[in-house]
Amino acid sequence: MIKATVSLDSVWNLVQSLSIDNQKWLADKVYEEIAQKRRNDKKLVFPHRPVDKEVSPEVMEIVMDRLPVDIDIEAELGKMWEERAK
């Protein structure tokens, strides 16, 4: 397969030489391609970790921290629900 570089001016001149129906078909295809690429860009990709791989202590400290000893979880939940109800 040979890849060639064509200037945008050359492409534009080619598009202008097409019939209106062919220009519309080409425009529709370009918009479909753009929409498809945007949909693909928005997909979230999560890394996969092997089941047998150990998680480092540093990572565990980041994601699983202790709650402060003097925290009242029930009171904090009550505050949270009151704020959300506003």
Secondary structure, 3 states (H helix, E strand, C coil): CCCCCCCHHHHHHHHHCCCHHHHHHHHHHHHHHHHHHHHHHCCCCCCCCCCCCCCCHHHHHHHCCCCCCCCCHHHHHHHHHHHHHC
